[in-house]
Amino acid sequence: MKKVLDSVDQRTKLVGENRLELLLFKISATQLFAINVFKVKEVVKLPTLSALPGSNPSISGVANIRGLSIPVINLRGAIGFSPMPVSEDCNLIITEYNRSVQGFLVGKVEHIVNMTWSDIMPPPKFAGPNNYLTAITKLQDNGVERLVSIIDVEKVLAEIIDYDITLSEGVLDEDLATHMLGRKVLIVDDSSTARKQVRDTLTPLGIEIIEASDGLQALNLLKSWVADGKNVAEDLLMMITDAEMPEMDGYKLTSEIRADERMAALYITLNTSLSGSFNNAMVEKVGCDKFISKFQPDLLVGVVQDRLKTVLN
């Protein structure tokens, strides 16, 4: 199974070119699901699991992988279907999201496909706000078109792990409190859960949140504003964008903004669950002003306050 991920380290060149690679797998007999390869550390056959009494019902147990205890999430059960029976036919996709490592119990792991973000579409509107997908795409397989559902892992994890938006003592600068009122921040993220986490952290501070669900939507919004004569770099305190999004990723979005002199001065923070060392390099390459990994309320507020201090000075 390791062969399917042997070249992950060589895939970083895809990012910044609005491309991605998806790991395809099944949790039911027919439907294909996927997650981004960049989130995947390893794929292994399901090892023996140890029980974790009192844990969330979606946790099937704990796996010991080379001395590391990893919680195993029954993905089929976590997204609203009947839980997948644990058997020797199952596989474990080990991932790293938001600075934590977890395993997803799945069925057959198929292969990796190379795509562009323009091939990735938002879920249909009739799916409703509570679905567990960030996007869908279509693949041709021996002349047959197959639908692939891309899992909103951040939503899955948020329902299992209690993300606390409470700020640590001393983080909030009281001298800046009145200056935050009415300041506008554009949030760009395909995960409604991730947008809510940022919104719930910043709204109580008096900040007005504007949301976009993908990079292309955000870019078109910004272009419409500058076409109306607005100075987005002055009207917006900052833009906070995810990296991976349908139609246009955060790196491409940043490059497009920097290439347009009408909005090139917009302050941009990359807020993503991808690895920090990789993103620090990409931030420098495409011209972001700051990078923070999800989800850290203290750091998020700290970045906003630092930006506000610069504006006030």
N, C-alpha and C positions, 0 to 999 in steps of 0.2 A: 504493500500500500504506500510505502514511503516514496516510491518512484513517481507517484502522481504529483508530488510536491518538490521533487529534486531541484527544480530550477527556480524556486521562489525568489532566491536572492538576485537572480538576473532580471526579475520582472519589474523592478523599480523604474526602469526606463519607460515603462508604459504610462506611468503617472506623469501628469504635466502635458501629455499629448491627448488628453480626454479619452483615454483607453483604460480598460480594466480586464481582469480575468476572473471568471466565476468558477467556483467548484460546485459541480452538479451532484445532487444526491436525491434519494427517495426516502420518504417516510410513509408512503402508501404504495399500493401496487402499481399505480399508473402515473401519478402526478410528479413532475420534476420540481425540485426546489434548489435554491442556490444561495451561497454567500460569497463575498469577495475574498479572493485568495490571500490578499494582504492581511486579513484578520486571522488566517489559519496558520497555526504553528506546526501541526502534525495531524496525520490521519492514521489510526491504528485499529486493529480488531479490538472489540470490546473486552477488556480484561475483567477479572473477577471484581465485583463491587462490594464494598462494605456498607452496611446500613448506616443511615444518619437519622437517628430518632428525633422527631420533633421538627424535621425540616419541611420546607415547602412541598406540597404534593407533587410538584413537577420535578423534584429532585429524586432520581432513581437510586442514588447512593454516592459513594466516594470511590474514585479510582486512584491507585498508587502508580504513578508513572515516573520511573527512575527517581524514587524518593520524594516526589512531590504529590501531595494529596490534592486531587482535583475533583470538585463537585461535578456530578454528571446530570445534565438536564435532559429529561425525556422530551425532545423537541415536539413530537407529535402531540403529546399531552399539553405542553405549554402553550400551543397555539390554538387550542380549543377542540382538538379531536380526542378520541379515546387514546390513552397512553399506549405506546408501542411495547409489546411484550419483550422483556429482556431475554435474549437468546444468543447462542454462539454465532448466529448469522448477522448480528448487529455490528455496526462500526462506531467508532468514537472520533468525532472531529474536535480536536483541541484548538481552542481559539483564545485570543487575547483581546479583550474589549475594556476600555476605560480603566486600564492599569490592573486588570484582574484576569486570571486564567480560569477557564471553565471548559468542560467537555459537553458536546451535544451528542446524545444517543440517536443514531439514525440507522436506516436500513442500508441499501446498496449505495456505495459511493461510485459514481460513474466516471467522469473525467473533467478536465478543465477546458473551458472555452475562452477564446480571446475575442473581445468585443469593444465597441466604442460606446461611450456614454450616450451618444445620440441614438443608439439602438435600444436603450433602456427607457421604458415608459412608466409614468406614475400608475398606480393601481386605478382601475376604473372607479368613477365617482360612486357608482351604485354599490361598491363594496362596503361603503360606510366608514365612519371615522374610527371604528374599533377593530379594523382588520389588522393582521400581523404582517403586512407586506409593505415594503418601502417602494417596490417597483415590480414590473413584469417585463419579460422580453420573449421573443420567439426565436426558435432555432429550426433549421432545416436538417432533418435526419433521414438520410436515404430517400429524399423526396417528400418526406412527411413533415409537416409543420408541427412543432411541439411548443407548448406554452411553458415558460419557466417562471416560477414565483420566487422573488427575492425576499428573503425573510428580514423583517425589521427586528434585528437581534436586540437593539437597544430597548425596544418596547418589551420584548420577552424578559430581558434582565431586570428592567425596572419593576416588573410585576413580581419578581422573585426576590430581588434585593431592594431594600428600603433606602432609596437615595434621599439623604437629608439635605435640605437647602438652607438649614440654619447656618448663619455666619458665626465664625469663631469670635470670641471676645477680642476687641481691639482692631478688627479688620475694617470696620466701617469708620471712615473719617468724618466725624461730626461736622467739621468745618466746611465739608463739601456738600453736606446734605441738601441745603437749599439750592445749590447750583445744579443739582441733578434733576430737579423738577422740570418736566417738559422736554428734557433732552431726548433726542430720537436715536434709536439704535435699530438697524436693519439686521434681522436674523435670517440666515439662509441655511436650511437643513431639510433633507427629505424625510427625516423621522419626526413625526408629530410629537413623540415622547421627548426627543432631544430639544425641540423648540419649546415645549412646555417647561422643561427643566430650566432653561435660560430665562424664559418669560417669568416664571414664578420666583426666580432669584432677583431679577432686576426691576420688575414692576412695583414691588413694595417700596423701592427707593425713589419712586416718582418718575422713572424713565418710561417713555412711550415706546412701545415695541411695534415694529413693522415686520411682517413675516413674508418669506418666500420659500417655496418648497423645493426649488432646484435652482441651479446656477443660471440657466437660460431665463427663467422667470425673473430672477433678480436683475440680470443684465438688462432685460427689456424694460423693467420698471425704472431702473436708473436712467436709461436712455430717454424714456418718456419724460422724466423730470428735467433733464438737462435741455431737452427740446422745448420745454415750457419756460426755459430761462432760469431754472433753479441752479444754485451752486450746491451740489450734493455734499461736497467736502465740508461745507459750512453748516448746511442744514442737518446733516447726520453727524452725531458724535463719533460713530464708527459703524462698520459692518462686521458682523461675526458670522463666519461661514464654515460649514462642514467641508470636508475634502471630497467625499464620495457622494455624488448625487446624479439622478437621471438627467439625460440630455446634455448637461454641462457640469463638470466637476468644479470644486472650489479653486483648484490651481488654474484651470483654464479661465474661470471667471475673473480671478485676480489679474491674470495676464491681459485679458480684454479691457479691464478697467484701467490698468496702467498704460495701455496703448492709446487710450482716448484722453486727450489733453483736457477735455471738459470735466473729467472726473478723476483724473490720475492722482490727485492729492487726497482722495478718500482714505481714511485710516482703516486698515483691514486686519482683523485678527482671525487666524485659523484655529478653529475649535473642533478637534477630531479625536476619535478613539484609536487612530493609528499610532504606531510607535513614535515616541518623541524624537529619537535620533534621526530617523528617516525624515520626519516632517521638518525638523530644523533645517535640513539641507534643502528641502523643497521650498520652504518659506524664503530662504535666501535666493533661490533660483527664480521664483516667480515674482518676488517683491512684496510679500506680506510684511506687515509691520511687527506682528507678534504671533506666537504660537502658544496655545495652552491645550492640554489634553483633557478630555471629558472624564467625568463630570466633577469639577472642583469649584464649588461656589465661592470659596475664599479667593482663589486665583482669578476667577471671572470678575468679581467685584473689584479686585485689585487692579486688573487691567483697565477697567472702566474708569476707576478713580485716577489712575496714572494719566490716562488720555485726557480726562477732564482738567487735571492740573496743568497740562501742556496748553490746552485751549485757553484757560483762564490767564495764563502767564503771557 
